[in-house]
Amino acid sequence: MKLSVLTENTASGYYTAEHGLSYFIEYENKNILFDTGHTEVFLRNAEKLNIDVDSAETVVLSHGHWDHGNGLKYLKNKKLICHPNCFIKRYRKNDSFNIGLDLSYAEFDKRFEIITSQGPYYLSENIIFLGEIPRINSFEAQTTTFVDETGNDDFIMDDSALVIIINDELLIVSGCAHSGICNIVEYAKKITGLKKVKAVIGGFHLMKNNYRTKKTIEYFKEQNVSQVFPSHCTKFPALVAFYNEFKTQQVTTGMIFNF
């Protein structure tokens, strides 16, 4: 399985960065675009990597935030797989700037074949969009700084992930993990019936080296996850904590992972 980093917060070499995330996944004769960042940066970096984004028939949107889905405006004529709540307007509690997607559902519907799923959706036998993630532990997804278009607390219930099965082991690909990266891993194990987690890559939404970060690291150690790649919305203090435990490699634009 090959994963190429098209968009990431941190640049490397000749590749451009922006606040966002986009991965190009190649596995079992399928090409999948996971998130798009918020501009055409993912397309520019793909060109430098000699990746034909048009070869991906399917786009998976991890959740409906601007930095993961506004790049969709540069695509069309593909399947778009996401949670049904991805298209609502949403805001931070301290301002009125819409941090949801630029385009409306009607505008997306003109450009894509939209497949919304609250439950798991199988792209293939070994590639699964998890849908809505149950929030089962006591240290993740307990508070929110966001509100939805009705003014109610927005816990970003559309936040999801991909699980990819490789030789009976799990690779978890997250966008932001607003639902909790440990909750995501536990749900992937439940859905697949597999226990061994090979690797976890993507945004972990950890800001500090605090109780939540320590519990997350403790969980990954208990699960014997050897390949851990926190990125995007994982801030420096948390990244340092992960490096100290796992000697993690910083994820930057243009990187290619082979699992």
Helices and strands as residue ranges (DSSP letters): E 2-7, E 22-27, E 30-34, H 41-48, G 53-55, E 58-60, H 66-69, G 70-74, E 78-82, G 84-87, E 90-92, H 105-111, E 112-116, E 121-124, E 127-129, E 146-148, E 161-166, E 169-174, H 181-192, E 197-203, H 211-222, E 227-231, H 236-246, E 256-258
